[in-house]
């Protein structure tokens, strides 16, 4: 019986020592909190930049605002609806907006074509918001 107690004690100590690294490794995070914070900040900056690109495009062109009013689309409603789009929709619309601005500035697009694009973007924003 005297030999049984030390063996049990030794086996308990060995099991504890073998299991300790697993317990400690379970407490480490898979994603570093600092990296996660950087990703969140980058996503926020990208979202804000996309919103500013779209709203700047829609609000800076007075002809576009007139056309929206003529068609019966409230420009203020379109501008306020931009921020409720999700990140993917914002990124897509911002890319289209930047391309349209670049094409117009380079002379590859007429005023009329630019106004059609503005109407298309405004209609798309309102449709996305209405579907939700």
N, CA, C and O atoms as a GROMACS GRO file, in nm:
protein
  528
    1UNK      N    1   0.082  -0.118   0.000
    1UNK     CA    2   0.000   0.000   0.000
    1UNK      C    3   0.086   0.125   0.000
    1UNK      O    4   0.047   0.226  -0.057
    2UNK      N    5   0.199   0.120   0.060
    2UNK     CA    6   0.288   0.234   0.062
    2UNK      C    7   0.337   0.270  -0.078
    2UNK      O    8   0.355   0.388  -0.109
    3UNK      N    9   0.358   0.172  -0.162
    3UNK     CA   10   0.403   0.197  -0.297
    3UNK      C   11   0.292   0.255  -0.383
    3UNK      O   12   0.320   0.328  -0.478
    4UNK      N   13   0.169   0.226  -0.354
    4UNK     CA   14   0.056   0.272  -0.433
    4UNK      C   15   0.036   0.423  -0.422
    4UNK      O   16   0.005   0.488  -0.521
    5UNK      N   17   0.053   0.479  -0.305
    5UNK     CA   18   0.032   0.623  -0.283
    5UNK      C   19   0.134   0.706  -0.361
    5UNK      O   20   0.091   0.799  -0.429
    6UNK      N   21   0.262   0.678  -0.357
    6UNK     CA   22   0.356   0.758  -0.436
    6UNK      C   23   0.332   0.746  -0.586
    6UNK      O   24   0.349   0.842  -0.660
    7UNK      N   25   0.292   0.629  -0.631
    7UNK     CA   26   0.264   0.612  -0.774
    7UNK      C   27   0.144   0.697  -0.816
    7UNK      O   28   0.147   0.760  -0.921
    8UNK      N   29   0.042   0.699  -0.736
    8UNK     CA   30  -0.076   0.780  -0.767
    8UNK      C   31  -0.040   0.928  -0.766
    8UNK      O   32  -0.082   1.003  -0.854
    9UNK      N   33   0.036   0.967  -0.670
    9UNK     CA   34   0.078   1.107  -0.661
    9UNK      C   35   0.162   1.146  -0.782
    9UNK      O   36   0.144   1.252  -0.841
   10UNK      N   37   0.255   1.059  -0.819
   10UNK     CA   38   0.342   1.085  -0.934
   10UNK      C   39   0.260   1.092  -1.062
   10UNK      O   40   0.283   1.179  -1.146
   11UNK      N   41   0.165   1.002  -1.078
   11UNK     CA   42   0.084   1.004  -1.199
   11UNK      C   43  -0.004   1.130  -1.205
   11UNK      O   44  -0.024   1.185  -1.313
   12UNK      N   45  -0.055   1.175  -1.092
   12UNK     CA   46  -0.134   1.299  -1.089
   12UNK      C   47  -0.049   1.420  -1.126
   12UNK      O   48  -0.094   1.508  -1.200
   13UNK      N   49   0.072   1.425  -1.075
   13UNK     CA   50   0.162   1.536  -1.106
   13UNK      C   51   0.197   1.534  -1.255
   13UNK      O   52   0.199   1.639  -1.318
   14UNK      N   53   0.224   1.418  -1.311
   14UNK     CA   54   0.257   1.407  -1.453
   14UNK      C   55   0.139   1.447  -1.542
   14UNK      O   56   0.158   1.516  -1.642
   15UNK      N   57   0.020   1.406  -1.505
   15UNK     CA   58  -0.100   1.444  -1.583
   15UNK      C   59  -0.118   1.596  -1.577
   15UNK      O   60  -0.153   1.659  -1.677
   16UNK      N   61  -0.096   1.653  -1.462
   16UNK     CA   62  -0.109   1.798  -1.449
   16UNK      C   63  -0.005   1.871  -1.532
   16UNK      O   64  -0.036   1.971  -1.597
   17UNK      N   65   0.117   1.822  -1.532
   17UNK     CA   66   0.223   1.886  -1.610
   17UNK      C   67   0.200   1.871  -1.760
   17UNK      O   68   0.232   1.962  -1.837
   18UNK      N   69   0.146   1.759  -1.803
   18UNK     CA   70   0.118   1.737  -1.945
   18UNK      C   71   0.000   1.826  -1.989
   18UNK      O   72   0.002   1.880  -2.100
   19UNK      N   73  -0.098   1.840  -1.906
   19UNK     CA   74  -0.216   1.920  -1.940
   19UNK      C   75  -0.196   2.070  -1.926
   19UNK      O   76  -0.274   2.146  -1.984
   20UNK      N   77  -0.098   2.114  -1.854
   20UNK     CA   78  -0.075   2.257  -1.830
   20UNK      C   79  -0.050   2.336  -1.958
   20UNK      O   80  -0.108   2.444  -1.973
   21UNK      N   81   0.033   2.290  -2.050
   21UNK     CA   82   0.054   2.368  -2.173
   21UNK      C   83  -0.075   2.387  -2.254
   21UNK      O   84  -0.094   2.492  -2.316
   22UNK      N   85  -0.163   2.288  -2.254
   22UNK     CA   86  -0.289   2.302  -2.325
   22UNK      C   87  -0.378   2.408  -2.262
   22UNK      O   88  -0.445   2.484  -2.332
   23UNK      N   89  -0.378   2.414  -2.132
   23UNK     CA   90  -0.458   2.515  -2.062
   23UNK      C   91  -0.402   2.654  -2.090
   23UNK      O   92  -0.478   2.747  -2.114
   24UNK      N   93  -0.272   2.668  -2.087
   24UNK     CA   94  -0.210   2.798  -2.113
   24UNK      C   95  -0.228   2.841  -2.258
   24UNK      O   96  -0.250   2.959  -2.285
   25UNK      N   97  -0.219   2.747  -2.351
   25UNK     CA   98  -0.235   2.784  -2.492
   25UNK      C   99  -0.379   2.821  -2.523
   25UNK      O  100  -0.403   2.898  -2.616
   26UNK      N  101  -0.475   2.769  -2.450
   26UNK     CA  102  -0.614   2.804  -2.472
   26UNK      C  103  -0.642   2.949  -2.434
   26UNK      O  104  -0.740   3.006  -2.480
   27UNK      N  105  -0.559   3.008  -2.352
   27UNK     CA  106  -0.581   3.145  -2.310
   27UNK      C  107  -0.522   3.246  -2.407
   27UNK      O  108  -0.554   3.365  -2.398
   28UNK      N  109  -0.437   3.203  -2.499
   28UNK     CA  110  -0.382   3.296  -2.597
   28UNK      C  111  -0.485   3.318  -2.707
   28UNK      O  112  -0.559   3.227  -2.742
   29UNK      N  113  -0.489   3.440  -2.761
   29UNK     CA  114  -0.587   3.475  -2.862
   29UNK      C  115  -0.538   3.434  -3.000
   29UNK      O  116  -0.419   3.439  -3.030
   30UNK      N  117  -0.631   3.393  -3.083
   30UNK     CA  118  -0.598   3.356  -3.220
   30UNK      C  119  -0.562   3.481  -3.299
   30UNK      O  120  -0.468   3.480  -3.378
   31UNK      N  121  -0.637   3.589  -3.277
   31UNK     CA  122  -0.611   3.716  -3.344
   31UNK      C  123  -0.560   3.815  -3.239
   31UNK      O  124  -0.619   3.830  -3.132
   32UNK      N  125  -0.454   3.879  -3.272
   32UNK     CA  126  -0.397   3.979  -3.184
   32UNK      C  127  -0.494   4.097  -3.173
   32UNK      O  128  -0.537   4.149  -3.276
   33UNK      N  129  -0.531   4.140  -3.053
   33UNK     CA  130  -0.625   4.252  -3.039
   33UNK      C  131  -0.578   4.380  -3.109
   33UNK      O  132  -0.660   4.456  -3.160
   34UNK      N  133  -0.447   4.404  -3.112
   34UNK     CA  134  -0.396   4.524  -3.180
   34UNK      C  135  -0.420   4.514  -3.331
   34UNK      O  136  -0.456   4.612  -3.395
   35UNK      N  137  -0.401   4.394  -3.388
   35UNK     CA  138  -0.427   4.374  -3.530
   35UNK      C  139  -0.575   4.390  -3.561
   35UNK      O  140  -0.612   4.447  -3.663
   36UNK      N  141  -0.657   4.339  -3.474
   36UNK     CA  142  -0.802   4.351  -3.491
   36UNK      C  143  -0.844   4.498  -3.488
   36UNK      O  144  -0.928   4.541  -3.567
   37UNK      N  145  -0.787   4.574  -3.397
   37UNK     CA  146  -0.818   4.716  -3.387
   37UNK      C  147  -0.774   4.790  -3.513
   37UNK      O  148  -0.846   4.878  -3.561
   38UNK      N  149  -0.658   4.755  -3.568
   38UNK     CA  150  -0.611   4.818  -3.692
   38UNK      C  151  -0.705   4.788  -3.808
   38UNK      O  152  -0.733   4.876  -3.890
   39UNK      N  153  -0.753   4.665  -3.816
   39UNK     CA  154  -0.846   4.628  -3.922
   39UNK      C  155  -0.978   4.704  -3.911
   39UNK      O  156  -1.034   4.748  -4.012
   40UNK      N  157  -1.027   4.718  -3.790
   40UNK     CA  158  -1.151   4.792  -3.769
   40UNK      C  159  -1.133   4.938  -3.808
   40UNK      O  160  -1.220   4.997  -3.872
   41UNK      N  161  -1.021   4.997  -3.770
   41UNK     CA  162  -0.994   5.136  -3.807
   41UNK      C  163  -0.981   5.152  -3.957
   41UNK      O  164  -1.031   5.249  -4.014
   42UNK      N  165  -0.914   5.058  -4.024
   42UNK     CA  166  -0.898   5.066  -4.169
   42UNK      C  167  -1.033   5.054  -4.239
   42UNK      O  168  -1.059   5.124  -4.337
   43UNK      N  169  -1.119   4.966  -4.190
   43UNK     CA  170  -1.253   4.951  -4.248
   43UNK      C  171  -1.336   5.077  -4.228
   43UNK      O  172  -1.411   5.118  -4.317
   44UNK      N  173  -1.322   5.138  -4.112
   44UNK     CA  174  -1.395   5.262  -4.084
   44UNK      C  175  -1.348   5.376  -4.173
   44UNK      O  176  -1.429   5.452  -4.225
   45UNK      N  177  -1.217   5.387  -4.192
   45UNK     CA  178  -1.162   5.492  -4.278
   45UNK      C  179  -1.206   5.469  -4.423
   45UNK      O  180  -1.243   5.564  -4.492
   46UNK      N  181  -1.203   5.344  -4.468
   46UNK     CA  182  -1.245   5.315  -4.606
   46UNK      C  183  -1.392   5.345  -4.626
   46UNK      O  184  -1.431   5.400  -4.729
   47UNK      N  185  -1.474   5.310  -4.528
   47UNK     CA  186  -1.618   5.339  -4.537
   47UNK      C  187  -1.642   5.489  -4.543
   47UNK      O  188  -1.722   5.535  -4.625
   48UNK      N  189  -1.576   5.565  -4.458
   48UNK     CA  190  -1.594   5.710  -4.456
   48UNK      C  191  -1.548   5.772  -4.588
   48UNK      O  192  -1.613   5.862  -4.640
   49UNK      N  193  -1.437   5.724  -4.642
   49UNK     CA  194  -1.387   5.774  -4.770
   49UNK      C  195  -1.488   5.746  -4.882
   49UNK      O  196  -1.511   5.832  -4.967
   50UNK      N  197  -1.547   5.627  -4.883
   50UNK     CA  198  -1.646   5.592  -4.984
   50UNK      C  199  -1.770   5.678  -4.973
   50UNK      O  200  -1.826   5.722  -5.074
   51UNK      N  201  -1.815   5.703  -4.850
   51UNK     CA  202  -1.931   5.790  -4.830
   51UNK      C  203  -1.901   5.930  -4.881
   51UNK      O  204  -1.984   5.991  -4.949
   52UNK      N  205  -1.783   5.981  -4.848
   52UNK     CA  206  -1.746   6.116  -4.893
   52UNK      C  207  -1.735   6.124  -5.045
   52UNK      O  208  -1.770   6.225  -5.105
   53UNK      N  209  -1.685   6.018  -5.108
   53UNK     CA  210  -1.673   6.016  -5.254
   53UNK      C  211  -1.811   6.026  -5.319
   53UNK      O  212  -1.831   6.106  -5.410
   54UNK      N  213  -1.903   5.946  -5.271
   54UNK     CA  214  -2.037   5.944  -5.331
   54UNK      C  215  -2.112   6.073  -5.302
   54UNK      O  216  -2.169   6.134  -5.393
   55UNK      N  217  -2.112   6.115  -5.176
   55UNK     CA  218  -2.187   6.237  -5.143
   55UNK      C  219  -2.125   6.360  -5.208
   55UNK      O  220  -2.196   6.452  -5.248
   56UNK      N  221  -1.993   6.363  -5.217
   56UNK     CA  222  -1.927   6.474  -5.284
   56UNK      C  223  -1.965   6.481  -5.430
   56UNK      O  224  -1.989   6.590  -5.484
   57UNK      N  225  -1.971   6.368  -5.495
   57UNK     CA  226  -2.010   6.362  -5.635
   57UNK      C  227  -2.154   6.408  -5.656
   57UNK      O  228  -2.183   6.485  -5.747
   58UNK      N  229  -2.243   6.360  -5.570
   58UNK     CA  230  -2.384   6.394  -5.586
   58UNK      C  231  -2.415   6.538  -5.546
   58UNK      O  232  -2.505   6.600  -5.603
   59UNK      N  233  -2.343   6.591  -5.449
   59UNK     CA  234  -2.376   6.725  -5.401
   59UNK      C  235  -2.301   6.836  -5.473
   59UNK      O  236  -2.345   6.951  -5.470
   60UNK      N  237  -2.188   6.805  -5.537
   60UNK     CA  238  -2.108   6.910  -5.599
   60UNK      C  239  -2.160   6.950  -5.737
   60UNK      O  240  -2.130   7.060  -5.784
   61UNK      N  241  -2.233   6.866  -5.800
   61UNK     CA  242  -2.282   6.892  -5.935
   61UNK      C  243  -2.422   6.951  -5.928
   61UNK      O  244  -2.519   6.880  -5.898
   62UNK      N  245  -2.434   7.082  -5.954
   62UNK     CA  246  -2.566   7.148  -5.947
   62UNK      C  247  -2.659   7.097  -6.056
   62UNK      O  248  -2.780   7.089  -6.035
   63UNK      N  249  -2.604   7.064  -6.171
   63UNK     CA  250  -2.688   7.008  -6.278
   63UNK      C  251  -2.750   6.876  -6.234
   63UNK      O  252  -2.866   6.849  -6.262
   64UNK      N  253  -2.671   6.795  -6.166
   64UNK     CA  254  -2.721   6.667  -6.117
   64UNK      C  255  -2.834   6.688  -6.019
   64UNK      O  256  -2.934   6.616  -6.021
   65UNK      N  257  -2.819   6.786  -5.932
   65UNK     CA  258  -2.925   6.814  -5.834
   65UNK      C  259  -3.053   6.859  -5.903
   65UNK      O  260  -3.163   6.822  -5.863
   66UNK      N  261  -3.038   6.941  -6.009
   66UNK     CA  262  -3.156   6.986  -6.084
   66UNK      C  263  -3.225   6.868  -6.152
   66UNK      O  264  -3.348   6.857  -6.150
   67UNK      N  265  -3.145   6.779  -6.210
   67UNK     CA  266  -3.202   6.663  -6.278
   67UNK      C  267  -3.273   6.572  -6.178
   67UNK      O  268  -3.383   6.523  -6.206
   68UNK      N  269  -3.213   6.551  -6.064
   68UNK     CA  270  -3.278   6.469  -5.961
   68UNK      C  271  -3.411   6.530  -5.920
   68UNK      O  272  -3.510   6.459  -5.905
   69UNK      N  273  -3.413   6.661  -5.902
   69UNK     CA  274  -3.537   6.729  -5.866
   69UNK      C  275  -3.641   6.719  -5.975
   69UNK      O  276  -3.760   6.703  -5.947
   70UNK      N  277  -3.598   6.730  -6.099
   70UNK     CA  278  -3.689   6.721  -6.213
   70UNK      C  279  -3.752   6.583  -6.223
   70UNK      O  280  -3.871   6.570  -6.255
   71UNK      N  281  -3.675   6.482  -6.196
   71UNK     CA  282  -3.724   6.345  -6.204
   71UNK      C  283  -3.810   6.309  -6.082
   71UNK      O  284  -3.883   6.210  -6.084
   72UNK      N  285  -3.803   6.389  -5.978
   72UNK     CA  286  -3.882   6.364  -5.858
   72UNK      C  287  -3.806   6.293  -5.748
   72UNK      O  288  -3.867   6.240  -5.655
   73UNK      N  289  -3.675   6.291  -5.758
   73UNK     CA  290  -3.592   6.230  -5.654
   73UNK      C  291  -3.538   6.342  -5.567
   73UNK      O  292  -3.474   6.435  -5.616
   74UNK      N  293  -3.563   6.333  -5.440
   74UNK     CA  294  -3.514   6.434  -5.346
   74UNK      C  295  -3.364   6.414  -5.325
   74UNK      O  296  -3.323   6.311  -5.270
   75UNK      N  297  -3.280   6.511  -5.367
   75UNK     CA  298  -3.135   6.496  -5.351
   75UNK      C  299  -3.094   6.478  -5.204
   75UNK      O  300  -3.000   6.404  -5.176
   76UNK      N  301  -3.162   6.545  -5.113
   76UNK     CA  302  -3.128   6.531  -4.971
   76UNK      C  303  -3.154   6.389  -4.922
   76UNK      O  304  -3.078   6.336  -4.841
   77UNK      N  305  -3.260   6.328  -4.972
   77UNK     CA  306  -3.291   6.191  -4.930
   77UNK      C  307  -3.184   6.095  -4.982
   77UNK      O  308  -3.143   6.003  -4.911
   78UNK      N  309  -3.139   6.118  -5.104
   78UNK     CA  310  -3.034   6.032  -5.160
   78UNK      C  311  -2.906   6.047  -5.078
   78UNK      O  312  -2.841   5.948  -5.046
   79UNK      N  313  -2.871   6.171  -5.046
   79UNK     CA  314  -2.747   6.195  -4.970
   79UNK      C  315  -2.752   6.134  -4.831
   79UNK      O  316  -2.652   6.080  -4.783
   80UNK      N  317  -2.868   6.141  -4.766
   80UNK     CA  318  -2.877   6.081  -4.632
   80UNK      C  319  -2.884   5.930  -4.638
   80UNK      O  320  -2.846   5.862  -4.542
   81UNK      N  321  -2.931   5.876  -4.750
   81UNK     CA  322  -2.942   5.730  -4.763
   81UNK      C  323  -2.807   5.664  -4.788
   81UNK      O  324  -2.792   5.544  -4.764
   82UNK      N  325  -2.711   5.739  -4.836
   82UNK     CA  326  -2.579   5.682  -4.868
   82UNK      C  327  -2.517   5.615  -4.746
   82UNK      O  328  -2.458   5.507  -4.757
   83UNK      N  329  -2.528   5.676  -4.631
   83UNK     CA  330  -2.462   5.622  -4.512
   83UNK      C  331  -2.525   5.492  -4.462
   83UNK      O  332  -2.464   5.422  -4.382
   84UNK      N  333  -2.646   5.460  -4.508
   84UNK     CA  334  -2.708   5.336  -4.462
   84UNK      C  335  -2.676   5.217  -4.552
   84UNK      O  336  -2.722   5.106  -4.526
   85UNK      N  337  -2.598   5.238  -4.658
   85UNK     CA  338  -2.556   5.127  -4.743
   85UNK      C  339  -2.449   5.045  -4.671
   85UNK      O  340  -2.377   5.096  -4.586
   86UNK      N  341  -2.441   4.917  -4.706
   86UNK     CA  342  -2.337   4.835  -4.642
   86UNK      C  343  -2.202   4.861  -4.710
   86UNK      O  344  -2.196   4.930  -4.811
   87UNK      N  345  -2.097   4.807  -4.654
   87UNK     CA  346  -1.961   4.836  -4.700
   87UNK      C  347  -1.938   4.794  -4.846
   87UNK      O  348  -1.872   4.866  -4.921
   88UNK      N  349  -1.990   4.679  -4.886
   88UNK     CA  350  -1.970   4.633  -5.023
   88UNK      C  351  -2.042   4.724  -5.122
   88UNK      O  352  -1.987   4.758  -5.227
   89UNK      N  353  -2.166   4.762  -5.090
   89UNK     CA  354  -2.241   4.850  -5.179
   89UNK      C  355  -2.173   4.986  -5.190
   89UNK      O  356  -2.164   5.044  -5.298
   90UNK      N  357  -2.125   5.037  -5.077
   90UNK     CA  358  -2.054   5.164  -5.078
   90UNK      C  359  -1.928   5.157  -5.164
   90UNK      O  360  -1.901   5.248  -5.242
   91UNK      N  361  -1.852   5.052  -5.149
   91UNK     CA  362  -1.728   5.037  -5.225
   91UNK      C  363  -1.756   5.031  -5.375
   91UNK      O  364  -1.686   5.092  -5.455
   92UNK      N  365  -1.859   4.957  -5.412
   92UNK     CA  366  -1.895   4.945  -5.553
   92UNK      C  367  -1.939   5.080  -5.611
   92UNK      O  368  -1.894   5.119  -5.719
   93UNK      N  369  -2.027   5.149  -5.540
   93UNK     CA  370  -2.075   5.279  -5.588
   93UNK      C  371  -1.964   5.384  -5.590
   93UNK      O  372  -1.959   5.467  -5.680
   94UNK      N  373  -1.877   5.380  -5.491
   94UNK     CA  374  -1.766   5.476  -5.488
   94UNK      C  375  -1.672   5.452  -5.606
   94UNK      O  376  -1.622   5.547  -5.666
   95UNK      N  377  -1.648   5.326  -5.641
   95UNK     CA  378  -1.563   5.295  -5.756
   95UNK      C  379  -1.627   5.345  -5.885
   95UNK      O  380  -1.558   5.400  -5.971
   96UNK      N  381  -1.757   5.325  -5.899
   96UNK     CA  382  -1.827   5.375  -6.018
   96UNK      C  383  -1.825   5.527  -6.023
   96UNK      O  384  -1.809   5.587  -6.129
   97UNK      N  385  -1.841   5.588  -5.908
   97UNK     CA  386  -1.840   5.734  -5.901
   97UNK      C  387  -1.704   5.789  -5.940
   97UNK      O  388  -1.695   5.884  -6.018
   98UNK      N  389  -1.598   5.730  -5.887
   98UNK     CA  390  -1.462   5.776  -5.920
   98UNK      C  391  -1.434   5.758  -6.069
   98UNK      O  392  -1.371   5.844  -6.131
   99UNK      N  393  -1.479   5.647  -6.126
   99UNK     CA  394  -1.458   5.623  -6.269
   99UNK      C  395  -1.533   5.727  -6.351
   99UNK      O  396  -1.479   5.780  -6.448
  100UNK      N  397  -1.657   5.756  -6.313
  100UNK     CA  398  -1.736   5.855  -6.386
  100UNK      C  399  -1.671   5.993  -6.377
  100UNK      O  400  -1.664   6.065  -6.477
  101UNK      N  401  -1.623   6.030  -6.260
  101UNK     CA  402  -1.556   6.160  -6.245
  101UNK      C  403  -1.429   6.166  -6.329
  101UNK      O  404  -1.403   6.267  -6.394
  102UNK      N  405  -1.351   6.058  -6.330
  102UNK     CA  406  -1.227   6.055  -6.408
  102UNK      C  407  -1.257   6.062  -6.558
  102UNK      O  408  -1.190   6.133  -6.632
  103UNK      N  409  -1.359   5.988  -6.603
  103UNK     CA  410  -1.396   5.991  -6.744
  103UNK      C  411  -1.446   6.128  -6.786
  103UNK      O  412  -1.415   6.176  -6.895
  104UNK      N  413  -1.524   6.191  -6.700
  104UNK     CA  414  -1.577   6.324  -6.730
  104UNK      C  415  -1.463   6.427  -6.735
  104UNK      O  416  -1.459   6.512  -6.824
  105UNK      N  417  -1.372   6.418  -6.639
  105UNK     CA  418  -1.260   6.512  -6.636
  105UNK      C  419  -1.167   6.493  -6.756
  105UNK      O  420  -1.107   6.590  -6.803
  106UNK      N  421  -1.156   6.372  -6.804
  106UNK     CA  422  -1.069   6.345  -6.918
  106UNK      C  423  -1.138   6.374  -7.052
  106UNK      O  424  -1.076   6.364  -7.157
  107UNK      N  425  -1.265   6.410  -7.047
  107UNK     CA  426  -1.338   6.443  -7.170
  107UNK      C  427  -1.393   6.322  -7.242
  107UNK      O  428  -1.437   6.334  -7.356
  108UNK      N  429  -1.393   6.206  -7.178
  108UNK     CA  430  -1.445   6.085  -7.242
  108UNK      C  431  -1.595   6.070  -7.221
  108UNK      O  432  -1.654   5.971  -7.263
  109UNK      N  433  -1.657   6.169  -7.156
  109UNK     CA  434  -1.797   6.160  -7.124
  109UNK      C  435  -1.860   6.299  -7.136
  109UNK      O  436  -1.800   6.399  -7.098
  110UNK      N  437  -1.980   6.303  -7.189
  110UNK     CA  438  -2.050   6.430  -7.203
  110UNK      C  439  -2.127   6.462  -7.075
  110UNK      O  440  -2.142   6.376  -6.988
  111UNK      N  441  -2.176   6.583  -7.066
  111UNK     CA  442  -2.259   6.622  -6.951
  111UNK      C  443  -2.382   6.533  -6.941
  111UNK      O  444  -2.423   6.492  -6.832
  112UNK      N  445  -2.438   6.504  -7.054
  112UNK     CA  446  -2.560   6.422  -7.057
  112UNK      C  447  -2.532   6.282  -7.000
  112UNK      O  448  -2.610   6.231  -6.920
  113UNK      N  449  -2.422   6.222  -7.042
  113UNK     CA  450  -2.387   6.089  -6.990
  113UNK      C  451  -2.361   6.094  -6.841
  113UNK      O  452  -2.398   6.001  -6.768
  114UNK      N  453  -2.297   6.200  -6.795
  114UNK     CA  454  -2.272   6.214  -6.652
  114UNK      C  455  -2.402   6.224  -6.574
  114UNK      O  456  -2.415   6.167  -6.466
  115UNK      N  457  -2.499   6.296  -6.629
  115UNK     CA  458  -2.628   6.309  -6.562
  115UNK      C  459  -2.700   6.175  -6.557
  115UNK      O  460  -2.766   6.144  -6.458
  116UNK      N  461  -2.688   6.096  -6.661
  116UNK     CA  462  -2.747   5.961  -6.659
  116UNK      C  463  -2.683   5.876  -6.549
  116UNK      O  464  -2.751   5.801  -6.480
  117UNK      N  465  -2.555   5.889  -6.535
  117UNK     CA  466  -2.485   5.814  -6.429
  117UNK      C  467  -2.532   5.860  -6.292
  117UNK      O  468  -2.554   5.778  -6.203
  118UNK      N  469  -2.547   5.991  -6.275
  118UNK     CA  470  -2.596   6.044  -6.147
  118UNK      C  471  -2.734   5.989  -6.117
  118UNK      O  472  -2.762   5.947  -6.005
  119UNK      N  473  -2.822   5.990  -6.218
  119UNK     CA  474  -2.956   5.935  -6.198
  119UNK      C  475  -2.950   5.786  -6.164
  119UNK      O  476  -3.024   5.738  -6.078
  120UNK      N  477  -2.863   5.714  -6.232
  120UNK     CA  478  -2.849   5.572  -6.205
  120UNK      C  479  -2.800   5.544  -6.064
  120UNK      O  480  -2.852   5.456  -5.996
  121UNK      N  481  -2.702   5.620  -6.020
  121UNK     CA  482  -2.650   5.602  -5.884
  121UNK      C  483  -2.756   5.636  -5.780
  121UNK      O  484  -2.775   5.564  -5.683
  122UNK      N  485  -2.826   5.747  -5.803
  122UNK     CA  486  -2.931   5.788  -5.708
  122UNK      C  487  -3.042   5.684  -5.703
  122UNK      O  488  -3.090   5.649  -5.595
  123UNK      N  489  -3.084   5.636  -5.819
  123UNK     CA  490  -3.189   5.535  -5.823
  123UNK      C  491  -3.143   5.406  -5.755
  123UNK      O  492  -3.219   5.344  -5.682
  124UNK      N  493  -3.020   5.367  -5.779
  124UNK     CA  494  -2.966   5.247  -5.717
  124UNK      C  495  -2.964   5.258  -5.565
  124UNK      O  496  -2.999   5.164  -5.495
  125UNK      N  497  -2.922   5.373  -5.515
  125UNK     CA  498  -2.919   5.396  -5.370
  125UNK      C  499  -3.061   5.382  -5.313
  125UNK      O  500  -3.081   5.314  -5.212
  126UNK      N  501  -3.156   5.446  -5.376
  126UNK     CA  502  -3.293   5.443  -5.324
  126UNK      C  503  -3.354   5.304  -5.334
  126UNK      O  504  -3.431   5.264  -5.247
  127UNK      N  505  -3.321   5.231  -5.440
  127UNK     CA  506  -3.372   5.095  -5.453
  127UNK      C  507  -3.315   5.005  -5.344
  127UNK      O  508  -3.388   4.926  -5.284
  128UNK      N  509  -3.185   5.016  -5.319
  128UNK     CA  510  -3.122   4.934  -5.215
  128UNK      C  511  -3.185   4.964  -5.080
  128UNK      O  512  -3.211   4.872  -5.002
  129UNK      N  513  -3.209   5.090  -5.052
  129UNK     CA  514  -3.268   5.128  -4.923
  129UNK      C  515  -3.412   5.079  -4.916
  129UNK      O  516  -3.456   5.033  -4.810
  130UNK      N  517  -3.487   5.088  -5.025
  130UNK     CA  518  -3.626   5.045  -5.024
  130UNK      C  519  -3.640   4.894  -5.008
  130UNK      O  520  -3.736   4.847  -4.947
  131UNK      N  521  -3.545   4.818  -5.061
  131UNK     CA  522  -3.552   4.672  -5.051
  131UNK      C  523  -3.531   4.626  -4.907
  131UNK      O  524  -3.587   4.525  -4.866
  132UNK      N  525  -3.452   4.698  -4.833
  132UNK     CA  526  -3.428   4.660  -4.693
  132UNK      C  527  -3.551   4.686  -4.617
  132UNK      O  528  -3.555   4.662  -4.497
   0.00000   0.00000   0.00000
